[in-house]
Amino acid sequence: MPPKKSTPATKASSTKATAPKSAKASTTSAPKPKSTTKATASSSKATATAKASSKASTTTKATPGRGRPKKMDTEPATKSSKASTKKETSDKSRKTNTTKTSTTTSTTNGTAGASRKRKADEVEEKVHEEKKPREIKKARTTQPREPKPKAPKVVINKAPTTRLNVYVCGEGSSGELGLGTAKNVIDVKRPRLNQLLAADKVGVVQIAVGGMHCVALSHDNQIYTWGVNDQGALGRSTEWDGGYKEIDAGSDSDSDDEDSGLNPRESTPTAIPESFFPKDTVFVQVAAADSASFALTDDGLVYGWGTFRSNDGILGFDETHRVQMTPILIPSLKKITYLACGANHVLALNEKGKVFSWGSGQQNQLGRRIVERNKLHGLQPREFGIRKKVVSIGCGSYHSFAIAATGTVYSWGLNSFGATAIREGAGDDEAAIVHPTVVDSLSDRDIVQLCGGSHHSMGRTADGKCLVWGRLDGFQSGLKVDTLADDAVIKDERGRPRILIQPTQVPGINAKGIAAASDHSLVVDADGKAWSWGFSATYQTGQGTQDDIEVATVIDNTAVRGKQLNWVGAGGQFSVFTSPATE
């Protein structure tokens, strides 16, 4: 902080000092005027002297101005000294490096020379040495490991052995009758022997009927397929370069032998290549849904191909294959003893009496709830909750059945027409039985076989009774509707019987086998005769007419007359019958 200025103080003191002198001088020298003038001049001089002294004092104590202080005169000398020192050090370093370099060069040259000399000596020594032959090492003799023994195959199923004659009737425009490409294979009004499946050549031992295709197992373990292959149901390639001909609906199909234009690879029964299956695989059963097929082996494994459909179109074969064109093992199924198919779902029974289901579950036909957003989960076979041991299973198009060892019958699935034989919800469009439920009206009837169509069902008892229930307004029951009791039927808003809710026996039949399709039904009796009724627009009843058959009627024509039929199968618009071949 700059020092205080002393000028004002000096002025004040100077004034005070001067004033008394003036007064004193004035008093003393009043009588002498000349002395007064001299004193005044002296006082003025003193005041001027005081001012000059104060100014000089202020100038001497003033603070120096801002800026760098001047460098000392010794700094240049210091820099010069440092530079001189660095130069001397650098010169010494150069001398030292020069000395080291010359020493290193000398040493390297000496070492290299010595090394070359040693190498020359070694070469001379090697030349004079005799070459010694190399010792041949003996190869190690390791014994190969024995392959891990394969687990012995455990056979739990036996394949059928009886060769069969195969008869077909109904619609054949898609090759589902397996009669080849002749023009008279389109509409077959009555059962006809299929010569392409001759017992002495092919030797079919079991057949499964799907919506528009068939699968057959032969005596020599071959799987034959024919019919529609749009979604891989045949399990083999059916590509064909030919075209299609327009079919004249008014032509006489029984007398015209011209070519029909059908794809011969679909309409002709052909075996699936054995290369699709592991060696030594033995099949015991085949099964067919609408667009998928399955084969069961003697050790309980299941192979499948094709796809399942839902309300929105193709659902998929499994969670990774939309359409499976060739057979593939379903790894989660083991120790299976029997398969049953609906339109788009499958049931599998294992040796412990547990039931597995998979496919489309939109009508609750899987016996387990499938959420719509996770509907692909239904494509994985899973066991569901029937606690009792099951001995038999069966399917309708959209519903399912199981028979327990105790005789109790369970059903579940679509129930809008009472096809499950459960009254709950029957008559409502969206009615369904979500979980397996006991069917009281069937549980005391000694049921041994169950099957169904789209909205009606059939059952067979151990003593040969044929029972029917479900939709009846299209003659699906085979009964005279006006003879039914009022409490056994559910009527529509106009008072007409629409649903047969009480399982009712079809009179006059001692049944040995039953089958149902969309809207027609078939039975084979103990005498080897076939019966049919229901929808017949495509001759699927085998009665030779397109008029619906109201009541159960025996099928009689030259092809099957006198034959001992032992099995019947119902497709979407056709039917299949078999009889044991005469040796």
FITOR-760044 format. One record per residue (C-alpha): x, y, z. Coordinates in nm, 4 decimals, padded with zeros to 6 digits, m for minus. Layout:
// FITOR-760044
      east     north        up
         X         Y         Z
...
//
This chain:
// FITOR-760044
      east     north        up
   00.0000   00.0000   00.0000
   00.1508   00.3399  m00.0992
   00.2530   00.5717   00.1906
   00.0327   00.8630   00.2846
   00.1118   01.1984   00.1283
   00.2727   01.4441   00.3687
   00.2136   01.7662   00.1742
  m00.1083   01.8836   00.3515
   00.0445   01.8279   00.6930
   00.3522   02.0281   00.5967
   00.1380   02.3126   00.4741
  m00.0569   02.3229   00.7972
   00.2528   02.3275   01.0162
   00.4084   02.5918   00.7999
   00.1057   02.8157   00.8365
   00.0971   02.7785   01.2115
   00.4634   02.8579   01.2447
   00.4444   03.1613   01.0247
   00.1450   03.3227   01.1907
   00.3047   03.3811   01.5360
   00.6176   03.5191   01.3814
   00.4151   03.7716   01.1864
   00.2208   03.8750   01.4928
   00.5312   03.9094   01.7043
   00.7068   04.1067   01.4427
   00.4117   04.3336   01.3988
   00.3861   04.4065   01.7739
   00.7500   04.4607   01.8324
   00.8389   04.6749   01.5345
   00.5310   04.8893   01.5036
   00.7196   05.2087   01.5794
   00.9873   05.0973   01.3138
   00.8089   05.0310   00.9719
   01.1272   04.9125   00.7852
   01.1694   04.6087   01.0171
   00.8179   04.4871   00.9385
   00.8815   04.4649   00.5682
   01.2000   04.2691   00.6210
   01.0293   04.0165   00.8484
   00.7556   03.9522   00.5950
   01.0044   03.8762   00.3268
   01.1853   03.6409   00.5587
   00.8578   03.4590   00.6399
   00.7721   03.4102   00.2734
   01.1127   03.2700   00.2126
   01.0699   03.0243   00.4982
   00.7342   02.9087   00.3622
   00.8787   02.8451   00.0185
   01.1598   02.6478   00.1738
   00.9109   02.4311   00.3681
   00.7113   02.3521   00.0504
   01.0210   02.2546  m00.1343
   01.1253   02.0282   00.1516
   00.7805   01.8604   00.1611
   00.7820   01.7977  m00.2145
   01.1253   01.6451  m00.1992
   01.0167   01.4168   00.0817
   00.7101   01.2966  m00.1157
   00.9173   01.2187  m00.4241
   01.1675   01.0104  m00.2296
   00.9004   00.7809  m00.0667
   00.6948   00.7112  m00.3839
   00.6270   00.3361  m00.4697
   00.8086   00.1976  m00.7782
   00.5915   00.1456  m01.0928
   00.4586  m00.1946  m01.2281
   00.6558  m00.4273  m01.4668
   00.9375  m00.6803  m01.4490
   01.2373  m00.5783  m01.2476
   01.5508  m00.5334  m01.4472
   01.7688  m00.8420  m01.4741
   02.0852  m00.8505  m01.2855
   02.4035  m00.7974  m01.4707
   02.5287  m01.1436  m01.3594
   02.2629  m01.3456  m01.5586
   02.4345  m01.3423  m01.8987
   02.7454  m01.4640  m01.7350
   02.5595  m01.7626  m01.5815
   02.4105  m01.8650  m01.9171
   02.7440  m01.8514  m02.0809
   02.8854  m02.0710  m01.8079
   02.6137  m02.3354  m01.8554
   02.6579  m02.3430  m02.2315
   03.0280  m02.3905  m02.1881
   02.9699  m02.6818  m01.9479
   02.7256  m02.8538  m02.1896
   02.9686  m02.8234  m02.4752
   03.2455  m02.9822  m02.2757
   03.0145  m03.2682  m02.1697
   02.9053  m03.3258  m02.5310
   03.2631  m03.3426  m02.6487
   03.3475  m03.5965  m02.3805
   03.0399  m03.8049  m02.4751
   03.1421  m03.8085  m02.8411
   03.4873  m03.9234  m02.7510
   03.3499  m04.1980  m02.5281
   03.1055  m04.3233  m02.7967
   03.3784  m04.3238  m03.0563
   03.5951  m04.5313  m02.8293
   03.3104  m04.7782  m02.7578
   03.2237  m04.8142  m03.1256
   03.5760  m04.8895  m03.2256
   03.6066  m05.1404  m02.9427
   03.2783  m05.3147  m03.0378
   03.3742  m05.3342  m03.4033
   03.7041  m05.4837  m03.3175
   03.5464  m05.7377  m03.0839
   03.2763  m05.8363  m03.3384
   03.5279  m05.8908  m03.6124
   03.7332  m06.1051  m03.3851
   03.4362  m06.3120  m03.2726
   03.3098  m06.3642  m03.6291
   03.6491  m06.4829  m03.7383
   03.6733  m06.7282  m03.4532
   03.3214  m06.8542  m03.5241
   03.4002  m06.9162  m03.8919
   03.7115  m07.1043  m03.7948
   03.5216  m07.3292  m03.5546
   03.2593  m07.4042  m03.8197
   03.5268  m07.4954  m04.0713
   03.6850  m07.7328  m03.8205
   03.3477  m07.8927  m03.7482
   03.2801  m07.9441  m04.1193
   03.6179  m08.1136  m04.1633
   03.5473  m08.3413  m03.8690
   03.2032  m08.4350  m04.0074
   03.3531  m08.5213  m04.3472
   03.5914  m08.7692  m04.1864
   03.3229  m08.9216  m03.9670
   03.1372  m09.2234  m04.0971
   02.7653  m09.1761  m04.1513
   02.5692  m09.3729  m03.8979
   02.2320  m09.5169  m04.0117
   01.9281  m09.3801  m03.8322
   01.7563  m09.6073  m03.5925
   01.4022  m09.6866  m03.7037
   01.1635  m09.6487  m03.4174
   00.9152  m09.9220  m03.3772
   00.5550  m09.8142  m03.4244
   00.3438  m09.8282  m03.1163
   00.1054  m10.1151  m03.1220
  m00.2136  m09.9836  m02.9636
  m00.5153  m10.2031  m02.9570
  m00.8271  m10.0303  m03.0948
  m01.0962  m09.9627  m02.8430
  m01.3937  m10.1815  m02.8697
  m01.7079  m09.9866  m02.9629
  m01.9445  m09.9266  m02.6798
  m02.2037  m10.1999  m02.6943
  m02.5383  m10.0753  m02.8197
  m02.8234  m10.1153  m02.5790
  m03.0274  m10.4164  m02.6802
  m03.3527  m10.3376  m02.8541
  m03.6541  m10.3946  m02.6343
  m03.9538  m10.5007  m02.8408
  m04.2872  m10.3987  m02.6916
  m04.5109  m10.4083  m03.0021
  m04.5788  m10.6780  m03.2590
  m04.6465  m10.6119  m03.6250
  m04.9580  m10.7608  m03.7889
  m04.8876  m11.0408  m04.0338
  m05.2154  m11.1155  m04.2136
  m05.2133  m10.9968  m04.5743
  m05.5218  m10.8068  m04.6792
  m05.7296  m10.7372  m04.9860
  m05.8133  m10.3665  m05.0094
  m06.1447  m10.2277  m05.1410
  m06.2217  m09.8595  m05.2010
  m06.5146  m09.6382  m05.2992
  m06.6047  m09.2701  m05.3190
  m06.4267  m08.9635  m05.4564
  m06.0922  m09.0253  m05.6284
  m06.0190  m08.6976  m05.8059
  m05.7093  m08.6385  m05.5914
  m05.5736  m08.9911  m05.6089
  m05.6965  m09.0832  m05.2596
  m05.8364  m09.4189  m05.3798
  m05.4917  m09.5334  m05.4967
  m05.6276  m09.6790  m05.8214
  m05.3745  m09.5150  m06.0531
  m05.4449  m09.2818  m06.3440
  m05.7275  m09.4505  m06.5343
  m06.0285  m09.2297  m06.5947
  m06.2703  m09.4640  m06.4212
  m06.0997  m09.4034  m06.0866
  m06.2616  m09.0655  m06.0248
  m06.6052  m09.1620  m05.8934
  m06.6221  m09.5160  m05.7608
  m06.9826  m09.5754  m05.6613
  m06.9382  m09.9080  m05.4844
  m06.6434  m10.0903  m05.3243
  m06.3782  m10.1940  m05.5773
  m06.0773  m10.4198  m05.5260
  m05.7558  m10.2192  m05.5575
  m05.5323  m10.4263  m05.7836
  m05.2356  m10.1968  m05.7191
  m05.2360  m10.3233  m05.3599
  m05.2667  m10.6918  m05.4466
  m05.2110  m10.9192  m05.1492
  m04.9663  m11.1437  m05.3353
  m04.7504  m10.8500  m05.4473
  m04.7730  m10.5657  m05.1984
  m04.9235  m10.7615  m04.9122
  m05.0814  m10.4856  m04.7020
  m05.1240  m10.5799  m04.3347
  m05.2664  m10.2508  m04.1986
  m05.4109  m09.9249  m04.3383
  m05.4789  m09.5766  m04.2015
  m05.7142  m09.3294  m04.3697
  m05.6665  m08.9521  m04.3533
  m05.8707  m08.6667  m04.4919
  m05.7500  m08.7053  m04.8514
  m05.4694  m08.9602  m04.8350
  m05.3925  m09.3105  m04.7102
  m05.0972  m09.4861  m04.5490
  m05.0445  m09.8633  m04.5584
  m04.7997  m10.1010  m04.3916
  m04.6921  m10.4042  m04.5953
  m04.5877  m10.7503  m04.4806
  m04.2245  m10.6757  m04.5727
  m04.2044  m10.3633  m04.3538
  m04.2637  m10.1094  m04.6311
  m04.4799  m09.7987  m04.5844
  m04.6942  m09.7165  m04.8897
  m04.8690  m09.3820  m04.9337
  m05.1051  m09.2271  m05.1902
  m05.3395  m08.9293  m05.2254
  m05.2894  m08.5561  m05.1777
  m04.9308  m08.4518  m05.1037
  m04.9597  m08.0727  m05.1050
  m04.8324  m08.0504  m04.7470
  m04.6072  m08.3534  m04.7254
  m04.8626  m08.6104  m04.6060
  m04.7137  m08.8812  m04.8314
  m04.3602  m08.8487  m04.6928
  m04.1931  m08.8689  m05.0351
  m04.1436  m08.6632  m05.3498
  m04.4360  m08.6625  m05.5944
  m04.3079  m08.4039  m05.8415
  m04.4473  m08.4648  m06.1883
  m04.4007  m08.2805  m06.5164
  m04.7387  m08.3828  m06.6581
  m05.0558  m08.1762  m06.6627
  m05.4173  m08.2219  m06.5703
  m05.7165  m08.2948  m06.7877
  m06.0638  m08.1592  m06.7426
  m06.2880  m08.4328  m06.6092
  m06.6285  m08.4734  m06.7699
  m06.8684  m08.5174  m06.4821
  m07.1271  m08.6792  m06.7087
  m06.9037  m08.9564  m06.8377
  m06.9464  m09.3176  m06.7333
  m06.6425  m09.3720  m06.5143
  m06.7006  m09.7456  m06.4924
  m06.6572  m09.8055  m06.8656
  m06.4092  m09.5407  m06.9792
  m06.0478  m09.6531  m06.9480
  m05.8877  m09.3348  m07.0782
  m05.6229  m09.1633  m06.8708
  m05.7643  m08.9312  m06.6049
  m05.4708  m08.6907  m06.6013
  m05.4001  m08.7568  m06.2329
  m05.0466  m08.7324  m06.1010
  m04.9291  m09.0960  m06.1142
  m04.6919  m09.0410  m05.8234
  m04.9818  m08.9423  m05.6011
  m05.2549  m09.1722  m05.7310
  m05.0357  m09.4832  m05.7380
  m04.9438  m09.6468  m05.4042
  m04.5670  m09.6086  m05.3652
  m04.3304  m09.7043  m05.0846
  m04.1429  m09.4397  m04.8878
  m03.7667  m09.4949  m04.9409
  m03.6100  m09.7074  m04.6680
  m03.3196  m09.4620  m04.6478
  m03.5371  m09.2276  m04.4429
  m03.5339  m09.4738  m04.1536
  m03.2500  m09.6332  m03.9545
  m03.1481  m09.9847  m04.0446
  m03.3393  m10.2645  m03.8694
  m03.6406  m10.0413  m03.8000
  m03.9554  m10.2519  m03.7741
  m04.2964  m10.0877  m03.8076
  m04.6120  m10.2133  m03.6396
  m04.8729  m09.9401  m03.7058
  m04.9405  m09.6411  m03.9308
  m05.1798  m09.3524  m03.8587
  m05.3132  m09.0592  m04.0619
  m05.4552  m08.7141  m03.9866
  m05.5841  m08.4704  m04.2488
  m05.2389  m08.3520  m04.3627
  m04.9952  m08.5619  m04.1604
  m04.8921  m08.9246  m04.1213
  m04.7215  m09.1276  m03.8487
  m04.5561  m09.4664  m03.8062
  m04.4998  m09.6643  m03.4849
  m04.2070  m09.9058  m03.4400
  m04.1811  m10.2321  m03.2495
  m03.9709  m10.0666  m02.9780
  m04.2180  m09.7826  m02.9261
  m04.0648  m09.5002  m03.1318
  m04.2729  m09.2701  m03.3513
  m04.1874  m09.1181  m03.6903
  m04.3975  m08.8480  m03.8538
  m04.4239  m08.6214  m04.1581
  m04.6603  m08.3627  m04.3083
  m04.8138  m08.0762  m04.1112
  m05.1029  m07.9695  m03.8881
  m05.3547  m07.7018  m03.9780
  m05.5377  m07.4503  m03.7615
  m05.8277  m07.2133  m03.8204
  m05.5814  m06.9722  m03.9841
  m05.4157  m07.2200  m04.2222
  m05.0937  m07.4162  m04.1781
  m04.9890  m07.4372  m03.8137
  m04.6733  m07.6468  m03.8565
  m04.5421  m07.9969  m03.7975
  m04.3389  m07.8979  m03.4929
  m04.1917  m07.5775  m03.3534
  m03.9046  m07.5777  m03.6060
  m04.0646  m07.7309  m03.9190
  m04.3609  m07.5693  m04.0878
  m04.4025  m07.8612  m04.3284
  m04.2051  m08.1844  m04.2858
  m04.1839  m08.3409  m04.6312
  m04.0058  m08.6617  m04.5275
  m04.0219  m08.8866  m04.2194
  m03.8525  m08.7647  m03.9035
  m03.8224  m08.9171  m03.5570
  m04.0255  m08.7521  m03.2822
  m03.7649  m08.7829  m03.0048
  m03.9841  m08.7065  m02.7046
  m04.2056  m09.0112  m02.7630
  m04.0791  m09.3415  m02.6233
  m04.2358  m09.6777  m02.5386
  m04.5528  m09.5923  m02.7326
  m04.7968  m09.8765  m02.7979
  m05.0755  m09.7139  m03.0017
  m05.1552  m09.4000  m03.2060
  m05.4885  m09.2317  m03.2863
  m05.5427  m08.9278  m03.5104
  m05.8077  m08.6607  m03.5421
  m05.8200  m08.4058  m03.8215
  m05.5254  m08.2061  m03.6857
  m05.4193  m08.3684  m03.3613
  m05.2719  m08.6966  m03.2403
  m05.2946  m08.9092  m02.9259
  m05.0242  m09.1575  m02.8250
  m05.0591  m09.4253  m02.5565
  m04.7459  m09.5611  m02.3869
  m04.6838  m09.8938  m02.2160
  m04.7575  m09.7476  m01.8735
  m05.1029  m09.6315  m01.9765
  m05.0120  m09.2620  m02.0058
  m05.1548  m09.0510  m02.2882
  m04.9644  m08.7867  m02.4863
  m05.1210  m08.5352  m02.7240
  m04.9967  m08.2828  m02.9799
  m05.1123  m08.0848  m03.2834
  m05.3707  m07.8088  m03.3035
  m05.5419  m07.7310  m02.9744
  m05.7824  m07.4589  m03.0836
  m06.0856  m07.6741  m02.9999
  m05.9301  m07.8039  m02.6746
  m05.8824  m08.1475  m02.8310
  m05.5377  m08.1853  m02.6705
  m05.6744  m08.2124  m02.3176
  m05.4558  m07.9228  m02.2040
  m05.5133  m07.5531  m02.2435
  m05.3221  m07.3928  m02.5300
  m05.3041  m07.0123  m02.5260
  m05.3566  m06.8655  m02.8728
  m05.0391  m06.6557  m02.8647
  m04.8405  m06.9709  m02.7798
  m05.0297  m07.2115  m03.0039
  m04.7063  m07.3591  m03.1411
  m04.6489  m07.5119  m02.7973
  m04.9241  m07.7576  m02.8848
  m04.6969  m07.9125  m03.1488
  m04.4807  m08.0642  m02.8744
  m04.6121  m08.4024  m02.7481
  m04.6960  m08.3820  m02.3781
  m04.8666  m08.5971  m02.1236
  m05.1824  m08.4599  m01.9690
  m05.3857  m08.5317  m01.6620
  m05.5625  m08.8663  m01.6620
  m05.4530  m09.0263  m01.3379
  m05.5889  m09.3720  m01.4094
  m05.4157  m09.6174  m01.6396
  m05.5547  m09.5863  m01.9921
  m05.5955  m09.8946  m02.2125
  m05.7519  m09.7443  m02.5272
  m05.7679  m09.4077  m02.7048
  m05.9730  m09.2656  m02.9926
  m06.0290  m08.9426  m03.1821
  m06.2984  m08.7511  m03.3600
  m06.2051  m08.4711  m03.5958
  m06.1885  m08.2136  m03.3138
  m06.2437  m08.4148  m02.9956
  m06.0819  m08.7063  m02.8142
  m06.1545  m09.0131  m02.6004
  m05.9731  m09.2355  m02.3527
  m06.0830  m09.5572  m02.1829
  m05.9303  m09.6401  m01.8450
  m05.8523  m09.9912  m01.7247
  m06.1457  m09.9572  m01.4864
  m06.3849  m09.9035  m01.7785
  m06.4242  m09.5310  m01.7119
  m06.4566  m09.3262  m02.0311
  m06.3097  m08.9758  m02.0617
  m06.3756  m08.7229  m02.3368
  m06.2734  m08.3663  m02.4186
  m06.2647  m08.1179  m02.7064
  m06.5253  m07.9521  m02.9284
  m06.8764  m08.0080  m02.7944
  m07.1028  m07.7740  m02.9903
  m07.3058  m08.0764  m03.1101
  m07.2507  m08.2962  m02.8062
  m06.9852  m08.5124  m02.9755
  m06.8179  m08.5757  m02.6385
  m07.1429  m08.7307  m02.5032
  m07.1434  m08.4622  m02.2328
  m07.4524  m08.2439  m02.2150
  m07.2651  m07.9359  m02.0909
  m07.2621  m07.6653  m02.3599
  m07.4147  m07.8866  m02.6286
  m07.5964  m07.6631  m02.8755
  m07.3660  m07.3634  m02.8273
  m07.1393  m07.2831  m03.1205
  m06.8229  m07.2417  m02.9117
  m06.8898  m07.5124  m02.6536
  m06.5888  m07.7239  m02.5562
  m06.4779  m07.9591  m02.2812
  m06.1360  m07.8248  m02.1835
  m06.0000  m08.1138  m01.9753
  m06.0619  m08.4909  m01.9794
  m06.4003  m08.5418  m01.8171
  m06.5751  m08.8615  m01.7131
  m06.8631  m08.9579  m01.9430
  m07.1202  m09.1090  m01.7108
  m07.3429  m09.2327  m01.9932
  m07.0593  m09.4496  m02.1323
  m06.8627  m09.5523  m01.8250
  m07.0841  m09.8511  m01.7401
  m07.1211  m09.9827  m02.0962
  m06.7958  m10.1841  m02.1284
  m06.6709  m09.9687  m02.4169
  m06.3734  m10.1094  m02.6114
  m06.3513  m09.8732  m02.9111
  m06.4334  m09.5049  m02.9681
  m06.4094  m09.2796  m03.2750
  m06.5780  m08.9753  m03.4245
  m06.6416  m08.7509  m03.7226
  m06.6652  m08.3733  m03.7262
  m06.9636  m08.3463  m03.4908
  m07.0790  m08.6998  m03.4156
  m06.9242  m09.0031  m03.2470
  m06.9465  m09.3818  m03.2282
  m06.8652  m09.6430  m02.9673
  m06.8389  m10.0203  m02.9674
  m06.8966  m10.2389  m02.6651
  m06.7301  m10.5690  m02.5850
  m07.0508  m10.7547  m02.6714
  m07.0829  m10.5913  m03.0165
  m07.3258  m10.3063  m02.9563
  m07.2777  m10.0046  m03.1836
  m07.3595  m09.6780  m03.0049
  m07.3985  m09.3356  m03.1683
  m07.4449  m08.9773  m03.0442
  m07.3879  m08.6161  m03.1493
  m07.5181  m08.4374  m03.4549
  m07.8066  m08.6089  m03.6352
  m07.9642  m08.3553  m03.8719
  m07.7579  m08.4952  m04.1623
  m07.8355  m08.8619  m04.0895
  m07.5068  m08.9032  m03.9005
  m07.6676  m09.1313  m03.6400
  m07.8054  m09.3996  m03.8724
  m08.1284  m09.3990  m03.6707
  m08.4856  m09.3070  m03.7481
  m08.4978  m08.9637  m03.5912
  m08.8708  m08.9724  m03.5215
  m08.8270  m09.2811  m03.3025
  m08.5939  m09.1104  m03.0550
  m08.7125  m09.0099  m02.7076
  m08.7473  m08.6395  m02.6395
  m08.5078  m08.6478  m02.3444
  m08.2385  m08.8034  m02.5654
  m08.2280  m08.5164  m02.8151
  m08.1710  m08.1415  m02.8214
  m08.3901  m07.9528  m03.0681
  m08.3215  m07.6337  m03.2608
  m08.5279  m07.3132  m03.2425
  m08.7810  m07.4613  m03.4849
  m08.8364  m07.7670  m03.2712
  m08.6524  m08.0100  m03.4982
  m08.4152  m08.2679  m03.3454
  m08.0584  m08.1574  m03.4019
  m07.8402  m08.3320  m03.1412
  m07.8542  m08.6835  m03.0012
  m07.7077  m08.6244  m02.6565
  m07.7701  m08.9731  m02.5190
  m07.5540  m09.2583  m02.6619
  m07.8007  m09.4830  m02.8420
  m07.7613  m09.8295  m02.9925
  m07.7966  m09.8838  m03.3668
  m08.0261  m10.1856  m03.3936
  m07.9471  m10.5041  m03.5842
  m07.5665  m10.4778  m03.5849
  m07.3180  m10.7014  m03.4038
  m07.0212  m10.4711  m03.4502
  m06.6565  m10.5787  m03.4805
  m06.5175  m10.2514  m03.6086
  m06.6371  m09.8920  m03.6482
  m06.5234  m09.5794  m03.8344
  m06.6500  m09.2237  m03.8784
  m06.5574  m08.9374  m04.1082
  m06.6925  m08.5852  m04.1435
  m07.0578  m08.6829  m04.1866
  m07.0752  m09.0528  m04.2698
  m07.0240  m09.3691  m04.0662
  m06.9131  m09.7275  m04.1299
  m06.9380  m10.0551  m03.9382
  m06.8111  m10.4060  m04.0058
  m07.0051  m10.6780  m03.8273
  m06.9243  m11.0226  m03.6941
  m07.0415  m11.1805  m04.0206
  m06.7890  m10.9844  m04.2246
  m07.0457  m10.7455  m04.3729
  m07.0081  m10.3689  m04.3990
  m07.2750  m10.1165  m04.3033
  m07.2908  m09.7461  m04.3862
  m07.5079  m09.4356  m04.3458
  m07.4937  m09.0564  m04.3627
  m07.3694  m08.8105  m04.6250
  m07.3246  m08.9747  m04.9673
  m07.2753  m08.6957  m05.2227
  m06.9451  m08.8464  m05.3429
  m07.0493  m09.2127  m05.3087
  m06.8536  m09.2498  m04.9847
  m07.1239  m09.4729  m04.8352
  m07.0602  m09.7331  m05.1059
  m07.4331  m09.7645  m05.1674
  m07.4093  m09.6547  m05.5321
  m07.6092  m09.3348  m05.4801
  m07.5452  m08.9694  m05.4073
  m07.8524  m08.9519  m05.1874
  m07.7831  m08.9437  m04.8150
  m07.8430  m09.2720  m04.6337
  m08.0746  m09.2156  m04.3378
  m08.0400  m09.5449  m04.1523
  m07.7679  m09.8084  m04.1248
  m07.7652  m10.0163  m04.4442
  m07.5599  m10.3166  m04.5531
  m07.3190  m10.2568  m04.8427
  m07.3716  m10.5235  m05.1039
  m07.2071  m10.5578  m05.4436
  m07.0137  m10.8198  m05.6362
  m06.6756  m10.7019  m05.5085
  m06.7497  m10.7622  m05.1400
  m07.0348  m11.0093  m05.1497
  m06.9325  m11.3235  m04.9681
  m06.6078  m11.1652  m04.8443
  m06.5182  m11.1694  m04.4777
  m06.4503  m10.8010  m04.4247
  m06.2542  m10.7325  m04.1078
  m06.1857  m10.3568  m04.1075
  m06.3326  m10.0263  m04.2308
  m06.1836  m09.6776  m04.2619
  m06.3562  m09.3478  m04.3403
  m06.1876  m09.0602  m04.5249
  m06.3186  m08.7156  m04.5984
  m06.5029  m08.8189  m04.9168
  m06.4184  m09.1876  m04.9552
  m06.4115  m09.5190  m04.7701
  m06.1787  m09.8192  m04.7437
  m06.2525  m10.1819  m04.6513
  m06.0245  m10.4828  m04.6038
  m06.0585  m10.8586  m04.5890
  m05.8013  m11.1305  m04.5212
  m05.6448  m11.2562  m04.8436
  m05.7144  m11.6200  m04.9335
  m05.3933  m11.8241  m04.9179
//
